[in-house]
Amino acid sequence: MVEEARREEDKRAITIKGVDSELYDKISELARLKGRTIGDIVSQAFKLYLSLLEAGGKVISFTESVLSGIKKKVNVQLIKDIEKLEVDRALLEEAESPLLFVGIKELVFSDDVTQELFDEKVGNIVDCRLVEIPRSLSKLKALKKCRFIGELRTRAS
């Protein structure tokens, strides 16, 4: 509860000049459909964009506004907006490229996930409230993949 109150205090009215009106209308419609605010959607987009820049190590052109274009540039698969998700070895092995987890309230990695598989198949973890890993995974390596998370918890196996 205290953390949510602090987050609300950190928010303020910001004016951004030069936003494409058609893009703004699409974001506005998306926010309405999802039952969220435009600020929530745009903040998540900013977090995702910053994480993709860091993860990909490549310059992403500002003119690329379509998420699929960004995903192709850094070669990741996006998994997003899920209340709770348990990620096991089979899911990671099935992934054709690194996974980008975004906006998942509770992200739990199973005990059968090895460090090698985690390193290879988990791209970034962005804007997740709770990330839980088994003790067999390096907390430092997990932290390096995390951006804007609430808590990283290590679970005794």
C-alpha positions in Angstrom: 0.0 0.0 0.0 2.8 2.4 0.9 4.6 1.7 -2.4 1.4 2.4 -4.4 1.0 5.7 -2.5 4.6 6.6 -3.4 4.0 5.7 -7.0 1.0 8.1 -7.1 3.1 10.9 -5.6 5.8 10.4 -8.3 3.2 10.9 -11.1 2.6 14.5 -12.3 1.0 16.2 -15.3 3.5 16.3 -18.2 3.0 18.0 -21.6 4.8 16.4 -24.5 5.0 18.4 -27.7 5.0 16.9 -31.2 3.0 13.7 -30.5 1.4 12.4 -33.6 -2.4 12.9 -33.1 -3.3 9.7 -34.9 -1.0 7.7 -32.6 -2.4 9.6 -29.5 -5.9 8.6 -30.6 -4.9 5.0 -30.9 -3.3 5.0 -27.4 -6.4 6.8 -26.1 -8.7 4.1 -27.5 -6.4 1.3 -26.2 -6.5 2.8 -22.7 -10.3 3.0 -22.8 -10.6 -0.6 -24.0 -8.2 -1.8 -21.3 -9.8 0.3 -18.5 -6.5 2.1 -17.9 -5.4 5.7 -18.2 -3.4 7.1 -21.1 -0.7 7.9 -18.6 -0.4 4.2 -17.6 -0.2 3.0 -21.2 2.4 5.7 -22.2 4.5 5.0 -19.0 4.5 1.3 -19.9 5.5 2.2 -23.5 8.4 4.3 -22.2 9.6 1.5 -19.9 9.4 -1.0 -22.8 11.2 1.3 -25.2 14.0 2.0 -22.7 14.4 -1.7 -21.9 14.5 -2.7 -25.6 17.2 -0.1 -26.2 19.2 -1.6 -23.3 18.5 -5.2 -24.3 19.2 -4.9 -27.9 22.3 -2.8 -27.8 21.1 -1.3 -31.1 19.8 2.1 -32.0 16.1 2.1 -32.6 14.8 4.8 -34.9 12.3 7.2 -33.3 10.2 6.8 -36.5 9.5 3.1 -35.7 6.3 3.4 -33.7 4.9 0.0 -34.4 5.7 -2.5 -31.7 6.2 -5.4 -34.2 8.9 -3.3 -35.9 10.7 -2.9 -32.6 10.3 -6.6 -31.8 11.9 -7.5 -35.2 14.8 -5.2 -34.6 15.8 -6.8 -31.3 14.5 -10.3 -32.1 12.3 -11.0 -29.1 8.9 -12.5 -28.4 6.6 -10.4 -26.3 4.5 -11.8 -23.4 2.5 -9.1 -21.7 -0.4 -8.0 -19.5 -1.0 -11.2 -17.5 -2.1 -11.3 -13.9 0.0 -14.4 -13.0 2.3 -16.5 -15.1 4.5 -19.5 -14.2 7.3 -20.0 -16.6 8.7 -23.6 -16.8 11.5 -25.2 -18.7 9.1 -26.4 -21.5 7.9 -22.9 -22.2 11.4 -21.5 -22.4 12.6 -24.4 -24.6 9.7 -23.8 -27.0 10.6 -20.1 -27.5 12.3 -19.4 -30.8 14.0 -16.2 -29.5 14.4 -14.5 -26.2 11.2 -13.6 -24.3 10.3 -10.1 -23.2 8.0 -10.2 -20.2 6.0 -6.9 -19.8 3.3 -5.8 -17.3 2.9 -9.2 -15.5 1.8 -8.7 -12.0 3.3 -12.0 -10.7 6.0 -13.8 -12.8 7.2 -17.1 -11.3 10.0 -19.2 -12.7 9.7 -22.9 -12.0 12.3 -25.0 -10.2 13.1 -26.9 -13.5 14.5 -23.7 -15.2 18.3 -23.9 -15.4 20.6 -20.9 -15.3 21.7 -21.6 -18.9 18.2 -21.7 -20.2 17.3 -18.5 -18.2 20.3 -16.7 -19.6 19.5 -17.8 -23.2 15.7 -17.4 -23.3 14.8 -14.6 -20.9 15.4 -11.3 -22.7 14.1 -8.7 -20.2 11.5 -8.5 -17.5 9.8 -5.1 -17.5 7.1 -3.5 -15.3 6.3 -6.6 -13.3 5.2 -6.3 -9.7 6.7 -9.5 -8.4 9.3 -11.8 -10.0 10.0 -15.0 -8.2 13.0 -17.3 -9.1 14.2 -20.5 -7.6 17.3 -20.5 -5.4 19.2 -22.3 -8.2 19.1 -19.2 -10.4 21.6 -16.3 -9.9 19.8 -13.4 -8.3 22.3 -11.0 -9.8 21.8 -12.4 -13.4 18.1 -12.1 -12.9 18.4 -8.5 -11.7 20.4 -7.6 -14.8 17.3 -8.6 -16.9 14.8 -6.6 -14.7 13.6 -3.1 -15.3 10.9 -1.3 -13.3 9.9 -4.2 -11.1 8.4 -4.1 -7.6 10.2 -7.0 -6.0 12.6 -9.9 -7.0 12.0 -12.8 -4.6 14.2 -15.9 -4.3 12.3 -19.1 -3.5 13.7 -22.0 -1.6 13.4 -25.1 -3.8 
